[in-house]
Amino acid sequence: MYDICTIGHITLDKVVTGQSVNYMPGGTSFYFSKALRQFDVAYKLVTALADKESHIVDGIRQDGIDVSALPSQYTVFFENIYSLDQDYREQNVHHQADSFDVNGMPAIDAKIYHLGPLLSDDISVELLKALAQKGLVSLDIQGYLRYVSNKKVLYRDWIDKQEALPHVAILKANEHEMEVITGREDPREGAKYLADLGVREVIITLGSKGSIVYTGGEFHSIPAFEPSAVVDATGCGDTYMAGYLWKKVKGASVQESGEFGAAMATLKIESSGPFSGTAETVEDVLKNRRVGKSRNKKTSTVSSF
């Protein structure tokens, strides 16, 4: 029995800025898995990628992470083109990987199944429902709202939400994703809308303004901690969820779990690449860092997670 099993594609990302072009692995499953590499947790990653990118999985396994890598004709290939100030990103998809479905899944038992779809057809609703019969389903909603048109990534509402969301125990969305799936601009109204569709625990991340968690008819306000520097926001939401779910399986409260996740995200944003700290370094942030000051949403580099 695993504590947490993450299901999602690892991506091959091409990141284009005014200064450079870089290639790197990415995706929810990559950042989430890497964040827990030094934590006391029984953890499993299920991913799918092409044989020529198998070295990415080899690197994850070298961190002591248990991985089932399913065969796929292609690895998901995202091209991210940033404006000079990095406030705007054009995102293109050059390859999509094979979908996850019930028949192709290995037999894995876990307390929590964390699903990280990157595109709308990555993980079938049938698989989501089947996993909910075995454990708690945690969902990062972003992929179910994305579709590809002429290689460009666009957003729209999830047509299967009424069928799928009653089977989701924990859902995470950022402000933009919340607006797309709920039609609400106010995060609290959006959280209530998702709870009314059957989600037990709704997490709305608000970047530098922190996050809220709505469960059992009650809101929990989670602060954001002030980073020493803003270096790289990529994967912050995945890092937050890794900390949140790790604390949950350890028996922590919603408030404790949210604050731990927020502290992990703060450490992540201070350096490039995945989170590489320990539970002790996160606890140090909780004890010694000030709550971050809210910044203008338009210019905040962390508003997207």
C-alpha positions in Angstrom: 0.0 0.0 0.0 1.4 3.4 -1.1 0.7 6.6 0.7 0.5 8.6 -2.5 0.5 7.5 -6.2 0.8 10.2 -8.8 -0.5 9.6 -12.3 0.5 11.9 -15.1 2.8 12.5 -18.1 6.3 13.8 -17.8 6.9 16.5 -20.4 9.8 17.5 -22.5 9.7 21.3 -22.3 11.3 23.8 -24.7 11.5 27.1 -22.9 12.2 30.1 -25.1 13.0 33.5 -23.7 14.7 36.6 -25.1 18.0 35.4 -23.7 18.0 31.6 -24.2 16.4 28.4 -25.5 16.5 25.5 -22.9 15.2 22.0 -22.9 14.1 20.4 -19.6 11.7 17.8 -18.2 8.5 19.1 -16.6 4.9 18.4 -15.9 2.9 17.9 -12.7 4.2 14.3 -12.2 7.8 15.4 -12.5 7.7 18.4 -10.1 5.5 16.6 -7.6 7.7 13.5 -7.5 10.9 15.4 -7.3 9.6 17.5 -4.4 9.1 14.3 -2.2 12.4 12.7 -3.0 13.8 13.3 0.6 10.5 12.8 2.5 9.4 9.9 4.6 6.6 8.6 2.3 5.6 5.4 0.5 5.4 6.9 -3.0 4.7 5.7 -6.5 4.8 7.5 -9.9 2.9 6.2 -12.9 3.9 8.0 -16.1 4.1 7.4 -19.9 6.8 8.5 -22.3 8.7 7.4 -25.4 11.7 5.2 -25.2 14.1 7.9 -26.3 13.2 9.9 -23.2 13.7 7.0 -20.8 16.8 8.8 -19.3 14.4 11.1 -17.5 12.8 8.2 -15.7 16.3 6.8 -14.9 17.1 10.1 -13.2 14.0 10.0 -11.1 14.7 6.4 -10.1 18.2 7.5 -9.0 16.5 9.7 -6.5 14.9 6.6 -4.9 11.5 7.1 -6.4 9.4 4.1 -7.5 8.3 4.6 -11.1 6.1 2.6 -13.5 6.9 4.0 -17.0 4.2 2.9 -19.5 5.1 2.8 -23.2 4.0 5.7 -25.4 4.7 6.5 -29.1 5.6 10.1 -28.0 6.6 12.1 -25.0 4.5 15.2 -24.4 6.4 18.1 -25.9 5.5 21.6 -24.8 7.1 24.7 -26.3 6.8 27.7 -23.9 7.7 31.1 -25.4 7.9 33.9 -22.9 7.7 37.6 -23.4 10.6 39.8 -22.2 9.0 40.4 -18.8 7.7 36.8 -18.5 4.2 38.0 -17.8 2.9 36.5 -21.0 3.5 32.9 -22.3 2.6 31.4 -25.6 2.3 27.6 -25.3 2.5 25.2 -28.1 2.2 21.4 -28.2 4.3 19.5 -30.7 3.6 15.9 -29.4 1.0 14.3 -27.2 1.6 11.0 -25.3 -0.8 8.1 -25.1 -3.7 8.5 -22.6 -4.0 6.7 -19.3 -7.0 4.4 -19.0 -8.3 1.6 -16.9 -7.0 -1.3 -19.0 -3.5 0.1 -19.2 -3.0 0.9 -15.5 -0.8 -1.3 -13.4 -2.4 -2.8 -10.2 -1.5 -0.2 -7.5 -3.1 0.3 -4.1 -2.7 3.8 -2.6 -4.3 5.9 0.1 -4.3 8.9 -2.3 -4.1 9.0 -6.1 -2.9 12.4 -7.3 -3.9 13.0 -10.9 -1.9 15.5 -13.0 -3.4 15.7 -16.5 -1.7 18.1 -18.8 -4.2 18.0 -21.6 -7.9 17.2 -21.6 -7.7 13.6 -22.9 -4.7 12.5 -20.7 -6.6 10.6 -18.0 -10.0 9.0 -18.8 -13.0 9.8 -16.5 -13.4 6.0 -16.3 -10.0 5.7 -14.7 -10.7 8.6 -12.3 -13.9 6.9 -11.2 -12.2 3.5 -10.8 -9.4 4.9 -8.6 -12.0 6.6 -6.4 -13.2 3.2 -5.5 -9.8 2.3 -4.2 -8.7 5.5 -2.4 -9.0 9.2 -2.3 -8.6 11.0 -5.6 -6.7 14.3 -5.6 -6.9 16.3 -8.9 -4.9 19.2 -10.3 -7.6 20.5 -12.7 -5.4 22.3 -15.2 -5.2 19.6 -17.8 -8.9 18.9 -18.1 -9.4 22.6 -19.1 -6.7 22.5 -21.8 -7.2 21.6 -25.5 -4.9 21.9 -28.5 -5.9 23.8 -31.7 -3.3 24.2 -34.4 -0.7 23.2 -31.8 -1.6 26.0 -29.5 -2.9 25.4 -25.9 -6.3 26.9 -25.2 -8.7 26.8 -22.3 -12.3 25.8 -22.0 -14.7 24.4 -19.4 -14.6 20.7 -18.6 -17.6 19.0 -20.2 -17.3 15.9 -17.9 -17.2 17.9 -14.7 -20.6 16.9 -13.4 -19.9 13.2 -14.0 -16.3 13.3 -12.6 -16.2 15.8 -9.7 -18.4 13.8 -7.3 -15.6 11.2 -7.3 -12.8 13.8 -6.5 -11.9 14.2 -2.8 -9.4 17.0 -3.2 -9.2 19.5 -6.1 -6.6 22.1 -6.8 -7.1 25.0 -9.2 -5.4 28.4 -9.6 -7.5 31.6 -10.0 -7.6 31.4 -13.8 -8.5 27.7 -13.9 -11.2 28.3 -11.2 -12.8 31.0 -13.4 -12.7 28.7 -16.5 -14.5 25.8 -14.8 -16.9 27.8 -12.6 -17.6 31.0 -14.4 -17.0 32.8 -11.1 -14.4 35.5 -10.5 -14.5 35.4 -6.7 -12.4 32.5 -5.4 -14.8 31.8 -2.5 -17.8 31.6 -4.8 -15.8 29.4 -7.2 -14.8 27.1 -4.3 -18.5 26.7 -3.2 -19.5 26.0 -6.8 -17.0 23.1 -7.0 -18.0 21.8 -3.6 -21.6 21.8 -4.7 -20.6 19.5 -7.6 -19.3 17.0 -5.1 -15.7 17.9 -4.3 -14.9 17.4 -0.6 -11.9 19.6 -0.4 -11.4 22.5 -2.8 -8.0 24.3 -2.9 -7.8 27.6 -4.8 -4.2 29.0 -5.1 -3.8 32.7 -5.3 -0.1 33.2 -5.9 1.5 35.8 -3.6 -1.9 36.2 -1.9 -1.8 32.7 -0.5 -4.5 30.1 -1.0 -7.9 29.1 0.4 -9.2 25.7 1.2 -13.0 25.0 1.4 -14.2 21.9 3.1 -17.1 21.0 5.3 -18.7 24.3 4.7 -15.7 26.2 6.2 -13.0 28.3 4.6 -9.4 28.0 5.7 -7.1 31.0 4.7 -3.5 29.9 4.0 -0.9 32.6 3.9 2.0 32.8 1.4 5.4 33.2 2.9 7.8 35.9 1.7 10.5 34.5 -0.6 14.1 35.7 -0.4 14.0 36.0 -4.2 11.7 35.1 -7.0 13.8 32.9 -9.4 11.5 30.3 -11.0 7.8 29.8 -10.4 7.5 26.7 -12.6 6.2 23.8 -10.6 5.2 25.8 -7.6 1.6 24.5 -7.6 2.8 21.0 -7.9 5.2 21.6 -5.0 2.4 23.0 -2.9 0.3 19.9 -3.5 3.2 17.6 -2.7 3.6 19.2 0.7 -0.2 19.4 1.3 -0.8 15.8 0.5 2.2 14.6 2.4 1.0 16.3 5.6 -2.5 14.9 5.0 -1.2 11.3 5.0 0.6 12.1 8.2 -2.7 13.1 9.8 -2.3 16.9 9.8 -5.2 19.3 9.7 -6.3 21.2 6.6 -4.7 24.4 8.0 -1.4 22.7 8.9 -1.3 20.9 5.5 -2.0 24.2 3.6 0.7 26.1 5.4 3.2 23.4 4.9 2.5 23.3 1.2 2.8 27.1 1.0 6.1 27.0 2.7 7.4 24.4 0.3 6.2 26.5 -2.7 8.1 29.5 -1.2 11.3 27.5 -1.1 10.7 26.2 -4.7 10.3 29.7 -6.1 13.7 30.8 -4.8 15.7 28.5 -7.1 15.4 26.9 -10.6 14.3 23.4 -11.1 12.3 21.1 -8.7 12.1 21.5 -5.0 15.1 19.8 -3.4 14.7 20.5 0.3 13.5 18.4 3.3 10.7 18.5 5.8 13.1 20.2 8.2 13.8 23.0 5.7 10.1 23.6 5.3 9.5 23.7 9.0 12.2 26.3 9.2 10.2 28.5 6.8 7.1 28.0 8.9 8.9 29.1 12.1 11.1 32.0 10.8 9.6 33.5 7.6 7.2 36.4 7.5 3.9 36.1 5.7 4.5 37.6 2.2 3.0 40.9 1.3 0.3 40.8 -1.3 1.4 42.0 -4.7 -0.5 43.3 -7.7 -1.9 40.2 -9.5 -0.9 41.4 -12.9 2.7 41.7 -12.1 3.1 38.9 -9.6 5.3 36.1 -11.1 3.8 33.6 -8.8 0.1 34.2 -9.5 0.0 31.4 -12.0 0.5 28.5 -9.6 
